[in-house]
Amino acid sequence: MKSIGFLSFGHWMPSPQSQTRSASDALLQSIDLSVAAEEIGVDGAYFRVHHFARQLASPFPLLAAIGARTSRIEIGTGVIDMRYENPLYMVEDAGAADLISGGRLQLGISRGSPEQVVDGFRYFGHEPVDSDPAEMAREHTRIFLDQLQGRGFAQPSPRPMFPNPPGLLRLEPHSEGLRNRIWWGAGSRGTAEWTARQGMNLMSSTLLTEDTGVPFHQLQAEQIQMFRDAWKEAGHDHEPRVSVSRSIFPVVNDMDRAYFGHDSTSQDQVGNLDGGRARFGKTYAGEPDQLVRDLAQDEAVAAADTLLLTIPNQLGVDYNVHVLDSVLRHVAPDLGWR
């Protein structure tokens, strides 16, 4: 069995070609898609976070709304850019969303990726020490993870408005167990090892910020194995989870063929990102039987316990439910995922 979720970037644009033409459309359709996905047996609803863009940005109101409308499906992010976050306020937001959902939050975070504006985190009031935004993201993460433990740290007022419990005060609301449901979006093998040492789950996408010349899925499988080895060496007391993201589009009707038939010959791509080499994974599109054969050779998908299907959210809720249902019906059973 493999946990299968979807990952939406929540794009919207005021274009006649888009089914998602406003921020309101993106948010409300995300809720509707999550409800429908739960009904057909999808295991997770995950959302990308981008600032200063016509995409989903503030995840916690959305996640809380989905949590209130559903009962089983995991809800999460892939990923939140920690350069932008106030970690203490984030603890409160995450705790509230997790409690509303009954403990179904799976929160993906990372050091961030190229954004729409230069150093956008500075507009949010965050100034990195020694001009190192990545280190600032890691420090925000350290504080966030520490405070998720629920330990008291703040000195209470001697004349509080309401009675306090004894001792130092913690952030509220606290959600027990959420600390073990935090994931780090790792773009390299070294970062995967760091993730394991921090006791976070591994979230790996269709992009790795390194290239050794081997196919993407093999490089990603190596990253996953290094994560698991580092986790074992760290001696954590629970088993980690690992997710990979894939674009998978079974072609089962003429509409599928029109949208994705041209992707049937997709291959890995190598390019430059932030001044370094990066390898991008291919899109899987084609007849279900061919997809089953191709995906059976994907070593990283085989190694992961969770698969996130990236979806074209601007094609609307109905079409994306169709895509997800096609994967569950025509691909997942023959691969042993269901």
N, C-alpha and C positions, 0 to 999 in steps of 0.2 A: 504493500500500500504506500502511496505517496500523497502528501497533502498538496492539493492543487488550488491555487488562488489566482486572482487577476491583479495586475498592476496598471493603474491609470495615471497618466501625467495630467489629466484634467484640462487639456487644451480647450480654449474657446476663441472664436473670432467672429466678427459681424459680417459673415459671408454667406451668400445663398447656397454655397456648396457644403456648408457646415450644418450639422444637426444641433450643434452646441454653440450658440451665437452670443452668449453673454455669460458673465460670472454666475448669475442666478441659474442659468441652464446647467452649467458645469457642476454646481453644487447639488442642485435638486436631482439631476440625472445620476449623479454619483450615488445618492441615497437609493433611488429607484433601482439602479443596476445592482447594488449590493443586496437589496431585498430579493430581486429576481434570481440573482446568482445563488443565494442561499436555497431558494426553492428548488433549483435544479441539481443541487448537490455540490456546488463549489465550496471549498473549505476556507477561503480567505479573500478579503477585499483590502487591497493596499493602494496607497496613493503617494505620488511623488510630490515634493514640496519645492517650489521655485518662487523667489521673490522678484518683484518688479517685472512680472511677466503675465501674459494672459493665460495663466495656468493656476491650479490650486496652490494656495500659499499658506493659509492658516489652518492647520489640520485638525485641531482639537474640537472645535465646534462641529465639524463634519463627522469626525469619528464618534463623538457623543450622540449625534443624531442617528447615525447608522446603528450604533449600539442600542438605542432606544427602539428602533424599528425592527430589529432582528433578534434572534435568540441563540443561534449556534455558530454562525460564521465568525472566523477570526477577523479582527479589524486592525489595520496597521499602516505604517508609512514605509516608503522606500525611495528616498530617505529624507530626514530633516537635517538641514545644514546647521551644524552646531556653532558655526562662527556667528550666527545671527541671534542665538538664543540667550535669554536670561535663565540660567539653569534652575534657580530657585522657583521662579514663576512657572517654569516648565514642569517641575515636579508636581505643583498643584494642579495644573491643567491635565497632565497625564493621569494623576491619581483620580481626578473627577471622571475623566472619560473611561478609565478602566472600571471604576465602580458602577457607572451607568450601564456598561456592557456586561457586567457580571464576571469580570476577569478575563476578557477576551482580547485585550490589547496586546499587539505584537509590534513594538516600536522600533523601526529602523532609523538609525542616525549615522552621521558621518562627518568628516572634516569639510565636506562640500565639494562642489564642482564649479567650472566656469559659469558665471552668472550674467545677467542682462546688463548690469552696470559695473563699473570699476569699484572694487572694494565696497560693495553694497552694505556690508555689515557695519561700516562706519556711520551710515545714515541711521542705523538702529542704536547708535550710541556705544558701539564696541570698538575699542582701540587696542590692537595687539601690542603686547610687550615685545620690544626688539624687532618690530615690523615682521612678525612671524604669525600670519593668520592661522596656519595649520596647528601651531602650538597653542594658540588661543582656543581653537576648537577642542583640542585634547584637554585643556584645562577646564573648559566649560563642561566637558563630558565627565571628567573626574568628579567635579562638584555634583553634577546631576546624579551620577551613580551612587555616590556616597549618601546623598540626601534621600534617595529612594529606599535606603535601609530603614528609615523611620526612626532614627535615633534623635533624641532631644539635643539641641545645641544653643538655643536662644534663651537668654536670661529673662524670666517673666517680670512684668511690672509688679511693684509692691502694692499698687492700688489698681488692679485690673477692673475692667468694665464687667467681666463675667468671671466666675470662679475658674481657676486653672487646676489641672492635675498637678501632682507634686513633681518637683524637679524641673530641669530644663525643658523647653517646649520644642516640638518638632513641627514641620510643615504639615498642614492638613488640606484636603483629606489624604490620608495615607492608605495605599492599596497594597495589602500583603501579597508578596509573590511577584509583583511587577518587575522587580530588579532582575529576575531570571528570564524575563521576556523582552529584554533589550537586545537589539541586533546592531552590528556595525557593518556599514557598507564598505567593504575592503576592495581596493582596486589593484592590489599587488600581493605577492606571496608573503613579503615581509610584514605588510599590514595585517594579513590574516593571522600570522603568528602573534602579533601584538594584540589583536582582538581576543585571541584565546587566553592570553595571559590576564587580560582584564575581566575575563569571565562573561563575555558577551557572545551571543550567537553570531554566526557568520552570514552576511547577506552579500552575494556576489551577482553582478548583473551581466549584461551583454557587452561590457567594456572592461578591459584590464589595462592599466597604465604601464604596461611593460610588454615586451615582445621578445621571445627567445627563438622564434622561427618555427615552432611547432603549432599545429592547429589549435584554435581557440579553446575547444572543449578539453583538449589534453592539458593545456596550460592551466585552465581553471580547475581541472581534476587534481593537478599537482598542488595548486593553492589550497584546495579543500583538504588534501591529505596532510599538508604541513600544518593547517589549522588544527586538525584532529590530534596530530602528534604533540603539538604544543599544549593543547588542552589537557591531554593525558599527563604530560610532564608537569603542568601547573598543579595537578591534584585537586581540581574542583570536585565538589560532592554531588554534581548532577550531570546528566548527559546534555550536550549542546545540540542545537539544531543548525542546519545549513540550508540556505535557499539559493537557487539560481533562477535567473530570469531568461525567458525565451519568447521569441515571436513565433507563434505556431498558428497556421491558418489552413485547416482542412478545406479543400475545394470540393464541395458537395453539390453546388448548384451554380447557375449562370452568374448570379451576383458575386459569389466568391471568386469565380474565374475572372470577372471584370475587375474586381478590386485587387486581387493578389496573384492572378495567374502569371504575371510577369516576374514574380519573385521566386518561381520554381527553380531557377538556376542560381540563386543567391549563394555567395561565398563569403568567407571571412574577409575583413578589410583591415589593412594596416595603415595608420596615419600618425599625425603628430598632435599631441594634446598638452598644453601648458609647457611646451618646449621639449617634450620627451616623446618617445615612441609609444604607441598604444595599439592594441589589437581589439577589433570589434567582432562580435559574433554574427553569424549569418541569420537570415530569416528562413524559417521552415514553412514552405507553402507548397501544396500539391495534393494529389489524391491521397486519401487516408492510408491505403496500403503502402504507398511510397513513403509517407511520413513515418509510419511504423518502422519501416526498414532503416530510414535515415536516423531516427531518434534512438534506435537500439544501439547505434554506434557512438552515441554521445556519452562520453565517459563522465562528464561533470553532472549531467542530469541523473545518471545512474548512481553517482556518489551522494547526491543531495537527497534529503528527506522531504524538501518542500520545493515545488515548482511554481513560479509566478509567471503567468501568461500576460505579456504586455499587450494592451488592447488599443485599438484606434477609437478613442472615446468620441471623436467628432462625427463618427458614423452613426451615433445614436444608440439608445438603450436596446432596442429590439435587435439590431444587427449584432451588437456585442454579446447579447444573451445567446444568439444563434451560434456565434463563434465558440463561446465557452461550451455550449451544449454539444457542438460537433466534436470538440476535443474529448469531452467526457464519454460520448457515445462511440465514436469511430476510431479513436486513437488510444486512449488510456487503457481500456480493457486488454488489448492485444499486447501492451507493454508491461502488464502486471501492475499498473498504477491503480487499478480499481478491481 
